[in-house]
Amino acid sequence: MNPPRTYQGPISVTRTGKGFFTYDPEKDDLFIPDTNLHGAFPGDIVEVSIVGQERDPRSGKQRSIGNVEKVVTRNRTNFVGTLVSGRELNQNPADVYLMPDWKKMYTPFLVRGESLPLGQKVLVRFTGWPEGTPYPTAALEEIIGPAGVHETEMRALALGGGFHTDFPPGVVHEADELEKSGRAQLAQEAEAAVASSARKDFRKAATFTIDPFDAKDFDDALSVKKLPNGNTEIGVHIADVSFYVRPGTAIDDEARNRATSVYLVDRTIPMLPEVLSTDLCSLNPNEDRLAVSAVFELDAEANVVSRWFGETVIHSDKRFTYENAQEVLDAQKGEMLDELNALNALAGKLRARREAAGAIAFDTPEVKIELDAAGKPIAVHLKQRKATNLLIEDFMLLANEEVAAYLTQKAKAAHLTQMPIYRVHDVPDADRIMNLAAFLKVLGYDLKEQNGKVSGKDINALLEKVKGTPEEYLIKVAALRSMSKAIYSSKNIGHFGLAFEYYTHFTSPIRRYPDLLTHRLVKHFADREPLSGKELAEFDSLALHSSEREVAASEAERDSIKMKQVEYLQGRIGEEFDAVISGVSDRGIYVELNETRAEGMVRMRDIGNDYFTYDEKRYRLVGERTKVQYALGDPVRVKLLAARVAEKELDFALVPSAQKK
């Protein structure tokens, strides 16, 4: 008898232990019951076979059943959670189990070891799942601290995503050496490279940075120069991290492993040691700095007349925050007024051209949590982007797009099979777009789509139509969730969301490893620092790793915001809030508060004096007796019942005045 045909790829597993596996884009996912998981965790790369058919109890349709034949690669082997006694799981009270923080994890871990600290948050390492045993086993790696304490919870979020705050000894040693000699190296390189024309000297150009008020590292600066022909020279100057961070060093190995900096609500976990991120590489004002630059000559309509990419020496004259640069523009007086006006005018034209080409103009407020000295949340702000935020974004996008096109051209001319690491964004999944269109129809809007295909221009038309309406934010979020995820890849498929044929990341090498690789490629094609064949051959794996680390960082950042939103509301139990229905399920309705964007749930029992049924196609609950409806996008008034910080969950009830008659 022939062995069953197997399919390889990532598995999805719900918190209840049900698995799903995509084996054919044209067919429904395989359903994998918990008995067929055979130790597979969410996100693991597995080999799966089809072993039968059954009727889906919810839809009534036939579905294929899968079986995990083999776990090929573990998505993660380290887990963070709280240690509890076996008594809580109706197991031997002498045993100790880890209850994982990771919400996707469907099973506790039996933790082996002596004197295990019950009630503490810890980091464990998965050690196995013996056949026939109910739980996987793990070994204690690190005690983080008491659950519920701010410092413990923030460290737990970072460690749960695989991000360590401390650097290994080899990195610390190299950083110490840079503390001693880094400035001398910078000065020597600046003078020698300018003298030999290896670097262009931009130190006399009007140059400045614009960053958030609390930024500590400045990796991009802009220079502005009016040319005799009426055009404008714009320099996008990016910190030359690659001068200090060389392949084969401990700092480079660690930066490659981290792949990104992580920004939690109260701290940054940097990709690079502080001596580089906030000192030697940071484009601090009134100091010479090394840069890799993209320099453009733009005409009055912001068309690129000419471009140049290479190494430079710069000197930032001014450190703006977004707010004080905006004040100069608004008041039309202050430092660098002419330069800011020139940038603002050109940026608007770049933006308009992008949007006309189909770039999607998503613009939702950023949630900013204000903490006191002890890490307690004291305010939640919704930050709207200003013209200066958009201005910086526009020129960073221009640099990223043009560098990608330049490197592609150079790689083809050199007959390289390995291209740059692109930042790609696939067209949206057809099913998601059809679901989005159905959702919008319920709200009274039409999305122009054909069999799940949609253009960026059509999405922009929708976003323009909902501007200023109560459901604007909800529709923006729903549309954003229907998009594919942008990832890194050495194979170019373009960037749907930005309507770019070529796109890469070039502008943030202090906090993203792919940008550092892009800088090395710029130097490679300038014959300054050739890359080895081995380095070029690793681009595929580095793209995959960088994408995975980016997702982990985003989850940690999002979870830290959720945790502090819940903690902020913990002292407001019993209060009422205006909200919008952000989701509907057979368990109740999800609501998002207008004031803080915190999301929670109103369970069926807390909705009203009726039995409600879930109308899945129309995204609503309908009262069986009263025919009262609660639909996605409806404004409601809710009362906070509970705030569980550890679980990052909020429970609400509809207040009587919000219960529809």
VEXDREN-2710 file (C-alpha; in Angstrom, 1 decimal):
% VEXDREN-2710
k/r/px/py/pz
1/MET/0.0/0.0/0.0
2/ASN/1.4/3.4/-1.0
3/PRO/1.9/6.0/1.8
4/PRO/-0.6/8.9/1.8
5/ARG/0.2/12.0/-0.2
6/THR/1.5/14.7/2.1
7/TYR/1.4/18.5/1.8
8/GLN/3.9/20.8/3.6
9/GLY/3.3/24.3/5.0
10/PRO/2.3/26.3/8.1
11/ILE/-0.6/25.1/10.2
12/SER/-3.1/27.3/12.0
13/VAL/-4.5/26.1/15.3
14/THR/-7.3/27.8/17.3
15/ARG/-7.2/28.2/21.1
16/THR/-9.6/25.2/21.4
17/GLY/-7.1/22.9/19.6
18/LYS/-8.7/22.8/16.1
19/GLY/-6.3/22.9/13.2
20/PHE/-6.6/24.2/9.7
21/PHE/-4.3/23.7/6.8
22/THR/-4.3/25.3/3.3
23/TYR/-3.3/22.7/0.8
24/ASP/-4.9/24.1/-2.3
25/PRO/-5.8/27.8/-2.9
26/GLU/-8.8/26.7/-4.9
27/LYS/-10.2/24.5/-2.1
28/ASP/-11.4/24.9/1.5
29/ASP/-8.8/24.3/4.2
30/LEU/-8.3/20.9/5.7
31/PHE/-9.8/20.5/9.1
32/ILE/-7.5/18.9/11.6
33/PRO/-9.1/17.8/14.9
34/ASP/-7.1/17.9/18.1
35/THR/-6.5/14.1/18.0
36/ASN/-4.8/14.5/14.6
37/LEU/-2.5/17.4/15.6
38/HIS/0.2/15.1/17.0
39/GLY/2.0/17.9/18.9
40/ALA/1.8/20.6/16.2
41/PHE/1.8/24.1/17.5
42/PRO/0.3/27.2/15.7
43/GLY/2.6/28.4/12.9
44/ASP/4.7/25.2/12.8
45/ILE/5.7/23.9/9.4
46/VAL/4.1/20.5/9.1
47/GLU/3.5/17.6/6.7
48/VAL/-0.2/16.9/6.5
49/SER/-2.2/14.1/4.7
50/ILE/-5.9/13.9/3.9
51/VAL/-7.5/11.0/5.8
52/GLY/-11.2/11.4/5.3
53/GLN/-14.4/13.5/5.0
54/GLU/-17.0/14.7/7.4
55/ARG/-19.9/17.1/7.6
56/ASP/-19.1/20.5/9.1
57/PRO/-21.6/20.9/12.0
58/ARG/-21.9/24.6/11.5
59/SER/-22.2/25.0/7.7
60/GLY/-23.6/21.5/6.9
61/LYS/-21.1/21.2/4.0
62/GLN/-18.7/18.3/3.5
63/ARG/-15.1/19.0/4.5
64/SER/-11.8/17.2/4.2
65/ILE/-10.1/15.9/7.4
66/GLY/-6.3/16.1/7.7
67/ASN/-3.7/14.4/9.8
68/VAL/-0.3/15.9/10.9
69/GLU/2.2/13.2/9.8
70/LYS/5.3/15.2/10.9
71/VAL/6.4/18.5/12.4
72/VAL/9.1/19.8/10.1
73/THR/10.0/23.0/11.8
74/ARG/8.8/24.6/15.0
75/ASN/7.5/28.1/14.8
76/ARG/8.7/28.8/18.3
77/THR/10.3/26.7/21.1
78/ASN/10.3/29.3/23.9
79/PHE/7.1/30.2/25.7
80/VAL/6.2/32.8/28.3
81/GLY/3.4/32.3/30.9
82/THR/2.5/31.9/34.5
83/LEU/3.3/28.8/36.6
84/VAL/0.3/27.1/38.3
85/SER/-0.2/24.0/40.4
86/GLY/-1.5/20.8/38.7
87/ARG/-4.5/21.2/41.0
88/GLU/-5.8/24.0/38.7
89/LEU/-5.9/21.5/35.8
90/ASN/-7.3/18.6/37.8
91/GLN/-3.8/17.0/37.6
92/ASN/-1.3/15.9/40.3
93/PRO/-1.1/18.9/42.7
94/ALA/2.7/18.2/43.0
95/ASP/3.1/18.9/39.3
96/VAL/3.7/22.4/37.9
97/TYR/2.3/23.7/34.6
98/LEU/2.9/26.8/32.5
99/MET/-0.3/28.6/31.4
100/PRO/1.0/30.3/28.2
101/ASP/0.4/34.0/27.6
102/TRP/0.3/33.4/23.8
103/LYS/-3.4/33.4/23.0
104/LYS/-3.0/31.1/20.0
105/MET/-1.5/28.4/22.3
106/TYR/-4.1/25.7/23.0
107/THR/-2.3/23.6/25.7
108/PRO/-0.4/24.2/29.0
109/PHE/3.1/22.8/29.4
110/LEU/4.2/20.4/32.2
111/VAL/7.3/22.0/33.5
112/ARG/10.1/19.9/34.9
113/GLY/12.5/21.2/37.6
114/GLU/13.0/21.8/41.3
115/SER/11.6/24.6/43.4
116/LEU/9.5/26.0/40.6
117/PRO/8.0/29.4/41.6
118/LEU/4.2/29.2/41.5
119/GLY/2.4/32.4/40.5
120/GLN/5.5/33.8/38.7
121/LYS/5.8/34.8/35.1
122/VAL/8.6/32.7/33.5
123/LEU/10.2/31.8/30.2
124/VAL/10.3/28.0/29.4
125/ARG/11.9/26.0/26.6
126/PHE/9.8/23.3/24.9
127/THR/11.4/19.9/25.4
128/GLY/9.0/17.4/23.8
129/TRP/5.6/15.9/23.7
130/PRO/5.8/12.1/24.4
131/GLU/3.3/10.1/22.5
132/GLY/0.2/9.3/24.5
133/THR/0.7/12.0/27.2
134/PRO/-1.8/14.8/27.6
135/TYR/0.6/17.7/27.8
136/PRO/3.9/18.8/26.2
137/THR/6.9/19.2/28.6
138/ALA/9.2/22.2/29.1
139/ALA/12.2/23.3/31.1
140/LEU/12.5/26.6/33.0
141/GLU/14.8/29.1/31.3
142/GLU/14.2/32.3/33.2
143/ILE/12.1/33.7/36.0
144/ILE/10.7/37.0/34.8
145/GLY/8.8/38.1/38.0
146/PRO/5.5/38.3/39.7
147/ALA/2.5/38.3/37.3
148/GLY/0.6/41.6/37.1
149/VAL/3.7/43.9/37.9
150/HIS/4.4/46.4/35.1
151/GLU/8.1/45.5/34.6
152/THR/7.3/41.8/34.6
153/GLU/4.5/42.1/32.1
154/MET/6.5/44.3/29.7
155/ARG/9.5/41.9/29.8
156/ALA/7.1/39.0/29.3
157/LEU/5.7/40.5/26.2
158/ALA/9.2/41.0/24.8
159/LEU/10.5/37.6/25.7
160/GLY/7.3/35.9/24.5
161/GLY/8.1/37.3/21.0
162/GLY/11.7/36.2/21.2
163/PHE/13.2/39.6/22.0
164/HIS/15.8/39.9/24.7
165/THR/16.7/43.3/26.2
166/ASP/20.3/42.3/27.0
167/PHE/23.0/41.9/24.4
168/PRO/25.3/38.9/24.3
169/PRO/28.9/39.3/25.8
170/GLY/30.5/39.5/22.3
171/VAL/28.2/42.4/21.3
172/VAL/28.9/44.2/24.6
173/HIS/32.6/43.9/24.0
174/GLU/32.5/45.3/20.5
175/ALA/30.2/48.1/21.6
176/ASP/32.7/49.0/24.4
177/GLU/35.5/49.2/21.7
178/LEU/33.3/51.5/19.6
179/GLU/32.8/53.7/22.7
180/LYS/36.5/54.2/22.7
181/SER/37.4/54.5/19.0
182/GLY/34.1/55.1/17.2
183/ARG/34.3/58.9/17.0
184/ALA/37.9/58.8/15.8
185/GLN/36.9/56.3/13.1
186/LEU/34.1/58.6/12.0
187/ALA/36.3/61.7/11.8
188/GLN/39.0/59.9/9.9
189/GLU/36.5/58.4/7.4
190/ALA/34.8/61.8/6.9
191/GLU/38.0/63.6/6.0
192/ALA/39.7/60.8/4.0
193/ALA/36.6/59.8/2.0
194/VAL/35.8/63.4/1.1
195/ALA/39.4/64.0/0.1
196/SER/39.4/60.9/-2.2
197/SER/35.8/61.7/-3.5
198/ALA/34.6/58.4/-2.1
199/ARG/32.0/60.4/-0.3
200/LYS/30.2/63.5/-1.3
201/ASP/30.4/66.4/1.2
202/PHE/27.0/67.7/2.1
203/ARG/28.0/69.4/5.4
204/LYS/27.3/72.9/4.0
205/ALA/23.8/72.0/2.7
206/ALA/20.8/73.1/4.8
207/THR/20.0/69.8/6.6
208/PHE/17.6/68.8/9.4
209/THR/15.8/65.9/11.0
210/ILE/12.0/65.7/11.8
211/ASP/11.1/63.0/14.3
212/PRO/8.7/62.3/17.2
213/PHE/9.4/64.4/20.3
214/ASP/10.5/61.3/22.3
215/ALA/12.7/59.9/19.5
216/LYS/16.3/59.0/20.7
217/ASP/17.7/57.8/17.3
218/PHE/17.6/59.8/14.1
219/ASP/18.3/57.7/11.1
220/ASP/17.0/60.1/8.4
221/ALA/17.7/63.7/7.5
222/LEU/16.7/65.9/4.6
223/SER/18.7/68.6/2.8
224/VAL/17.2/71.2/0.5
225/LYS/18.9/73.3/-2.1
226/LYS/17.4/75.6/-4.7
227/LEU/19.2/75.1/-8.1
228/PRO/20.0/77.9/-10.6
229/ASN/17.6/76.3/-13.2
230/GLY/14.7/76.7/-10.8
231/ASN/14.6/73.0/-9.8
232/THR/15.2/71.8/-6.2
233/GLU/17.8/69.3/-5.0
234/ILE/16.5/67.1/-2.2
235/GLY/18.9/64.9/-0.3
236/VAL/17.4/62.0/1.7
237/HIS/20.3/61.2/4.0
238/ILE/20.3/57.9/5.9
239/ALA/22.6/56.9/8.8
240/ASP/25.5/54.8/7.5
241/VAL/25.1/51.9/9.8
242/SER/27.0/49.6/7.5
243/PHE/30.2/51.6/8.1
244/TYR/30.3/50.3/11.7
245/VAL/28.3/47.0/11.4
246/ARG/30.3/44.7/9.3
247/PRO/29.5/41.1/8.3
248/GLY/31.1/38.5/10.6
249/THR/31.0/40.7/13.7
250/ALA/29.1/39.9/16.8
251/ILE/27.1/43.1/16.4
252/ASP/26.0/42.1/12.9
253/ASP/25.2/38.5/13.9
254/GLU/22.9/39.8/16.7
255/ALA/21.3/42.5/14.5
256/ARG/20.6/39.9/11.9
257/ASN/19.0/37.7/14.5
258/ARG/16.9/40.5/16.0
259/ALA/16.1/41.9/12.5
260/THR/14.2/44.8/14.0
261/SER/13.8/47.1/17.0
262/VAL/10.7/46.6/19.1
263/TYR/8.7/49.6/20.4
264/LEU/6.6/48.8/23.5
265/VAL/4.6/51.5/25.2
266/ASP/7.3/52.2/27.8
267/ARG/10.6/51.1/26.1
268/THR/12.5/50.4/23.0
269/ILE/14.3/47.1/22.5
270/PRO/16.9/48.2/20.0
271/MET/18.4/46.1/17.1
272/LEU/21.8/47.8/17.7
273/PRO/23.7/48.7/20.9
274/GLU/23.1/52.2/22.2
275/VAL/26.5/53.5/21.2
276/LEU/25.4/53.0/17.6
277/SER/21.7/53.7/17.7
278/THR/21.7/56.9/19.7
279/ASP/25.3/58.1/19.2
280/LEU/27.6/57.2/16.4
281/CYS/25.0/56.4/13.8
282/SER/22.3/58.8/14.9
283/LEU/22.1/61.9/12.8
284/ASN/22.3/64.2/15.8
285/PRO/22.2/68.0/15.3
286/ASN/25.4/70.0/15.0
287/GLU/27.7/67.0/14.5
288/ASP/29.3/65.5/11.4
289/ARG/27.8/62.1/10.5
290/LEU/28.4/59.5/7.8
291/ALA/25.4/58.7/5.6
292/VAL/24.2/56.8/2.6
293/SER/22.1/59.2/0.5
294/ALA/19.6/59.3/-2.2
295/VAL/19.8/62.7/-3.9
296/PHE/17.1/63.9/-6.3
297/GLU/16.8/66.9/-8.6
298/LEU/13.0/67.6/-8.7
299/ASP/11.2/70.0/-11.0
300/ALA/8.3/72.2/-9.9
301/GLU/5.9/69.3/-10.3
302/ALA/8.0/66.9/-8.2
303/ASN/9.2/64.9/-11.2
304/VAL/12.6/63.2/-10.8
305/VAL/14.9/64.9/-13.3
306/SER/18.0/63.2/-12.0
307/ARG/19.0/60.9/-9.1
308/TRP/22.2/59.9/-7.4
309/PHE/22.9/57.2/-4.7
310/GLY/26.0/56.9/-2.7
311/GLU/28.0/57.7/0.5
312/THR/28.1/61.1/2.0
313/VAL/29.2/63.2/5.0
314/ILE/26.4/65.4/6.4
315/HIS/25.9/67.9/9.3
316/SER/22.4/68.3/10.6
317/ASP/21.7/72.0/11.4
318/LYS/18.5/71.4/13.3
319/ARG/16.5/68.7/15.1
320/PHE/12.8/69.3/14.6
321/THR/9.9/67.5/16.2
322/TYR/6.9/66.9/14.0
323/GLU/5.0/69.5/16.2
324/ASN/7.5/72.3/16.1
325/ALA/8.2/71.8/12.3
326/GLN/4.4/72.0/11.9
327/GLU/4.3/75.3/13.9
328/VAL/6.8/76.8/11.5
329/LEU/4.6/75.8/8.6
330/ASP/1.4/77.0/10.2
331/ALA/2.8/80.4/11.4
332/GLN/4.9/80.8/8.2
333/LYS/7.8/82.0/10.3
334/GLY/10.8/80.4/12.0
335/GLU/13.9/78.4/11.3
336/MET/14.2/76.7/7.9
337/LEU/10.9/78.2/6.7
338/ASP/11.9/78.3/3.0
339/GLU/13.2/74.7/3.1
340/LEU/10.1/73.4/4.9
341/ASN/7.8/75.2/2.5
342/ALA/9.7/73.7/-0.5
343/LEU/9.5/70.2/1.0
344/ASN/5.8/70.5/1.8
345/ALA/4.9/71.7/-1.7
346/LEU/6.8/68.9/-3.4
347/ALA/5.6/66.3/-1.0
348/GLY/2.0/67.1/-1.7
349/LYS/2.6/66.6/-5.4
350/LEU/4.4/63.3/-4.8
351/ARG/1.5/62.2/-2.7
352/ALA/-1.1/63.2/-5.3
353/ARG/0.7/61.4/-8.0
354/ARG/0.9/58.2/-5.9
355/GLU/-2.8/58.3/-5.1
356/ALA/-3.7/58.9/-8.7
357/ALA/-1.7/55.8/-9.6
358/GLY/-3.8/53.8/-7.0
359/ALA/-1.8/54.0/-3.8
360/ILE/-4.2/53.4/-0.9
361/ALA/-4.6/56.3/1.5
362/PHE/-5.1/54.5/4.8
363/ASP/-4.8/57.0/7.6
364/THR/-6.1/56.0/11.0
365/PRO/-5.2/57.7/14.3
366/GLU/-2.3/56.2/16.3
367/VAL/-3.0/55.2/19.9
368/LYS/-0.5/56.7/22.3
369/ILE/-0.4/55.6/25.9
370/GLU/0.9/58.2/28.5
371/LEU/2.5/56.5/31.5
372/ASP/3.6/57.8/34.9
373/ALA/7.1/57.1/36.4
374/ALA/5.9/53.7/37.7
375/GLY/4.6/52.6/34.3
376/LYS/0.9/53.2/35.2
377/PRO/-1.2/54.5/32.3
378/ILE/-2.6/58.0/33.1
379/ALA/-4.0/59.0/29.6
380/VAL/-4.7/57.6/26.2
381/HIS/-4.3/59.9/23.2
382/LEU/-5.3/59.5/19.6
383/LYS/-2.6/61.1/17.5
384/GLN/-3.6/62.5/14.1
385/ARG/-0.9/62.7/11.5
386/LYS/0.2/66.3/10.6
387/ALA/1.5/67.6/7.3
388/THR/5.0/67.2/8.6
389/ASN/4.4/63.5/9.3
390/LEU/3.1/63.1/5.7
391/LEU/6.0/65.2/4.3
392/ILE/8.7/62.9/5.9
393/GLU/6.7/59.8/4.7
394/ASP/6.5/61.1/1.1
395/PHE/10.3/61.5/0.8
396/MET/11.1/58.2/2.5
397/LEU/8.7/56.5/0.0
398/LEU/10.4/58.3/-2.9
399/ALA/13.9/57.2/-1.7
400/ASN/12.8/53.6/-1.1
401/GLU/11.1/53.3/-4.5
402/GLU/14.0/54.9/-6.5
403/VAL/16.6/52.8/-4.7
404/ALA/14.7/49.6/-5.5
405/ALA/14.5/50.5/-9.2
406/TYR/18.2/51.5/-9.2
407/LEU/19.4/48.3/-7.5
408/THR/17.2/46.1/-9.8
409/GLN/18.7/47.8/-12.8
410/LYS/22.3/47.3/-11.5
411/ALA/21.6/43.7/-10.5
412/LYS/20.3/42.9/-14.0
413/ALA/23.2/44.6/-15.7
414/ALA/25.6/42.5/-13.5
415/HIS/23.7/39.3/-14.5
416/LEU/23.0/38.5/-10.9
417/THR/20.3/36.0/-10.2
418/GLN/20.0/37.4/-6.7
419/MET/18.1/40.8/-6.6
420/PRO/17.7/43.2/-3.7
421/ILE/15.5/42.4/-0.7
422/TYR/12.2/43.9/-1.9
423/ARG/9.4/45.0/0.3
424/VAL/6.4/43.4/-1.5
425/HIS/2.7/43.6/-1.1
426/ASP/0.5/41.1/-3.0
427/VAL/-2.9/41.9/-4.4
428/PRO/-5.7/41.2/-1.8
429/ASP/-7.1/37.7/-1.5
430/ALA/-10.3/37.4/-3.6
431/ASP/-12.4/35.8/-0.8
432/ARG/-11.4/38.6/1.6
433/ILE/-12.4/41.3/-0.9
434/MET/-15.8/39.6/-1.6
435/ASN/-16.4/39.4/2.2
436/LEU/-15.4/43.1/2.5
437/ALA/-17.8/44.0/-0.3
438/ALA/-20.6/42.0/1.5
439/PHE/-19.8/43.8/4.8
440/LEU/-19.9/47.2/3.1
441/LYS/-23.2/46.5/1.4
442/VAL/-24.7/45.9/4.9
443/LEU/-23.5/49.3/5.8
444/GLY/-24.9/50.9/2.7
445/TYR/-21.8/51.2/0.6
446/ASP/-20.7/49.6/-2.7
447/LEU/-17.1/48.5/-3.4
448/LYS/-16.4/48.1/-7.1
449/GLU/-15.0/44.6/-7.4
450/GLN/-15.1/41.8/-9.9
451/ASN/-14.8/38.2/-8.6
452/GLY/-12.7/39.5/-5.7
453/LYS/-10.5/41.7/-7.8
454/VAL/-10.2/45.3/-6.8
455/SER/-8.0/48.3/-7.7
456/GLY/-6.4/50.7/-5.3
457/LYS/-8.3/53.5/-7.0
458/ASP/-11.6/51.8/-6.1
459/ILE/-10.6/51.4/-2.5
460/ASN/-9.6/55.1/-2.4
461/ALA/-13.0/56.1/-3.8
462/LEU/-14.6/54.1/-1.0
463/LEU/-12.4/55.8/1.7
464/GLU/-13.2/59.2/0.2
465/LYS/-16.9/58.4/0.3
466/VAL/-16.9/57.5/4.0
467/LYS/-14.8/60.5/5.1
468/GLY/-16.5/62.3/8.1
469/THR/-19.1/59.6/8.6
470/PRO/-19.6/57.8/12.0
471/GLU/-18.5/54.5/10.4
472/GLU/-15.3/55.9/8.7
473/TYR/-12.9/54.4/11.2
474/LEU/-14.6/51.0/11.2
475/ILE/-14.6/50.8/7.4
476/LYS/-10.9/51.8/7.2
477/VAL/-10.0/49.1/9.7
478/ALA/-12.1/46.5/7.8
479/ALA/-10.6/47.5/4.5
480/LEU/-7.1/47.4/6.0
481/ARG/-7.7/43.9/7.4
482/SER/-8.8/42.6/4.0
483/MET/-5.4/43.5/2.5
484/SER/-2.5/41.1/2.2
485/LYS/0.4/41.6/4.5
486/ALA/3.5/43.3/3.2
487/ILE/6.6/41.1/3.5
488/TYR/10.3/41.0/2.5
489/SER/11.2/38.9/-0.5
490/SER/14.1/38.6/-3.0
491/LYS/11.4/38.0/-5.7
492/ASN/9.6/41.2/-6.8
493/ILE/5.8/41.2/-7.2
494/GLY/5.4/44.9/-6.7
495/HIS/3.7/46.8/-3.9
496/PHE/-0.1/46.8/-4.3
497/GLY/-0.8/49.2/-1.5
498/LEU/1.7/51.8/-2.7
499/ALA/1.1/51.2/-6.4
500/PHE/4.9/50.8/-6.9
501/GLU/6.5/48.4/-9.4
502/TYR/9.7/48.4/-7.3
503/TYR/10.0/49.0/-3.6
504/THR/12.5/48.2/-0.8
505/HIS/13.4/49.5/2.6
506/PHE/16.4/51.8/2.7
507/THR/15.6/54.6/5.2
508/SER/15.8/53.0/8.6
509/PRO/19.0/50.9/9.0
510/ILE/19.2/51.7/12.8
511/ARG/16.0/49.7/13.4
512/ARG/15.6/47.3/10.4
513/TYR/18.1/44.8/9.1
514/PRO/16.8/44.7/5.5
515/ASP/17.6/48.4/5.2
516/LEU/21.2/47.7/6.3
517/LEU/21.4/45.0/3.5
518/THR/20.1/47.6/1.0
519/HIS/22.9/50.0/2.0
520/ARG/25.5/47.2/1.5
521/LEU/24.1/46.7/-2.0
522/VAL/24.4/50.4/-2.8
523/LYS/28.1/50.2/-1.8
524/HIS/28.5/46.9/-3.6
525/PHE/27.4/48.5/-6.9
526/ALA/29.6/51.5/-6.3
527/ASP/32.6/49.1/-6.1
528/ARG/33.3/50.3/-2.6
529/GLU/32.5/47.2/-0.5
530/PRO/31.7/44.2/-2.7
531/LEU/29.4/41.5/-1.2
532/SER/30.5/37.9/-1.3
533/GLY/28.5/35.3/-3.2
534/LYS/27.7/33.7/0.2
535/GLU/26.2/36.9/1.5
536/LEU/24.1/37.3/-1.7
537/ALA/22.9/33.7/-1.5
538/GLU/21.6/34.3/2.0
539/PHE/19.1/37.0/0.9
540/ASP/16.2/34.6/0.6
541/SER/16.5/33.3/4.1
542/LEU/17.1/36.8/5.5
543/ALA/14.0/38.0/3.8
544/LEU/11.9/35.2/5.4
545/HIS/13.5/35.7/8.8
546/SER/13.0/39.5/8.7
547/SER/9.4/39.1/7.8
548/GLU/8.8/36.6/10.7
549/ARG/10.6/38.9/13.2
550/GLU/8.6/41.9/12.0
551/VAL/5.3/40.0/12.7
552/ALA/6.6/39.1/16.2
553/ALA/7.6/42.7/17.0
554/SER/4.2/44.0/15.8
555/GLU/2.3/41.5/18.0
556/ALA/4.4/42.5/21.0
557/GLU/3.9/46.2/20.3
558/ARG/0.1/45.7/19.8
559/ASP/-0.2/43.6/22.9
560/SER/1.6/46.2/25.0
561/ILE/-0.9/48.8/23.9
562/LYS/-3.9/46.5/24.6
563/MET/-2.5/45.7/28.1
564/LYS/-2.2/49.4/29.0
565/GLN/-5.6/50.2/27.5
566/VAL/-7.2/47.6/29.8
567/GLU/-5.1/48.7/32.8
568/TYR/-6.1/52.3/32.1
569/LEU/-9.8/51.3/32.2
570/GLN/-9.4/49.1/35.2
571/GLY/-10.2/52.0/37.5
572/ARG/-13.3/53.0/35.5
573/ILE/-15.4/49.9/36.0
574/GLY/-19.1/50.9/36.2
575/GLU/-18.6/53.9/33.9
576/GLU/-20.4/54.4/30.6
577/PHE/-18.8/55.0/27.2
578/ASP/-19.8/55.7/23.6
579/ALA/-18.7/53.0/21.3
580/VAL/-19.2/51.4/17.9
581/ILE/-19.9/47.7/17.2
582/SER/-16.6/46.5/15.7
583/GLY/-17.5/42.8/15.4
584/VAL/-20.4/40.4/15.6
585/SER/-20.3/36.7/16.5
586/ASP/-22.5/33.9/17.9
587/ARG/-21.1/34.7/21.3
588/GLY/-22.0/38.4/21.3
589/ILE/-20.8/41.7/19.9
590/TYR/-17.4/43.4/20.0
591/VAL/-17.3/47.1/20.7
592/GLU/-14.6/49.6/20.3
593/LEU/-14.6/52.7/22.5
594/ASN/-14.5/56.1/20.7
595/GLU/-12.4/57.6/23.4
596/THR/-9.5/55.2/23.6
597/ARG/-10.0/52.7/20.7
598/ALA/-10.0/49.9/23.4
599/GLU/-12.0/46.9/22.3
600/GLY/-14.0/44.5/24.4
601/MET/-17.0/42.3/24.3
602/VAL/-20.7/42.4/25.2
603/ARG/-21.7/38.8/25.7
604/MET/-25.2/37.5/24.7
605/ARG/-26.4/37.6/28.3
606/ASP/-25.5/41.3/28.6
607/ILE/-27.3/42.5/25.5
608/GLY/-31.0/42.6/26.4
609/ASN/-34.1/40.8/27.5
610/ASP/-34.4/38.5/24.4
611/TYR/-32.8/35.5/22.7
612/PHE/-30.5/36.8/19.9
613/THR/-29.5/34.8/16.8
614/TYR/-26.4/35.4/14.8
615/ASP/-27.0/36.5/11.1
616/GLU/-23.5/35.7/9.8
617/LYS/-24.2/37.1/6.2
618/ARG/-25.4/40.4/7.5
619/TYR/-23.0/40.8/10.4
620/ARG/-25.8/41.3/12.9
621/LEU/-27.6/39.8/15.9
622/VAL/-31.4/39.7/15.7
623/GLY/-33.7/39.4/18.7
624/GLU/-36.1/36.5/18.2
625/ARG/-39.0/38.0/20.0
626/THR/-38.4/41.8/19.7
627/LYS/-36.7/41.7/16.2
628/VAL/-34.2/44.2/17.6
629/GLN/-31.0/44.3/15.6
630/TYR/-27.4/45.0/16.5
631/ALA/-25.2/45.3/13.4
632/LEU/-21.6/46.0/12.6
633/GLY/-20.9/49.7/12.6
634/ASP/-23.8/50.6/14.9
635/PRO/-23.1/53.3/17.6
636/VAL/-23.9/52.0/21.1
637/ARG/-23.6/53.1/24.7
638/VAL/-21.9/50.6/26.9
639/LYS/-21.0/50.1/30.6
640/LEU/-17.7/48.6/31.6
641/LEU/-18.2/45.4/33.7
642/ALA/-14.7/43.9/34.0
643/ALA/-11.1/44.7/33.0
644/ARG/-8.7/41.7/33.1
645/VAL/-5.2/43.0/32.6
646/ALA/-3.4/39.7/32.3
647/GLU/-5.7/38.5/29.6
648/LYS/-5.9/42.0/28.0
649/GLU/-9.7/41.6/27.9
650/LEU/-12.6/44.0/28.6
651/ASP/-16.3/43.0/29.3
652/PHE/-19.1/45.4/28.7
653/ALA/-22.9/45.5/28.9
654/LEU/-25.3/47.6/26.8
655/VAL/-26.8/50.4/28.9
656/PRO/-30.6/50.5/29.0
657/SER/-30.7/53.6/26.8
658/ALA/-28.6/51.8/24.2
659/GLN/-30.9/48.8/24.0
660/LYS/-33.0/49.3/21.0
661/LYS/-36.8/49.3/21.3
END
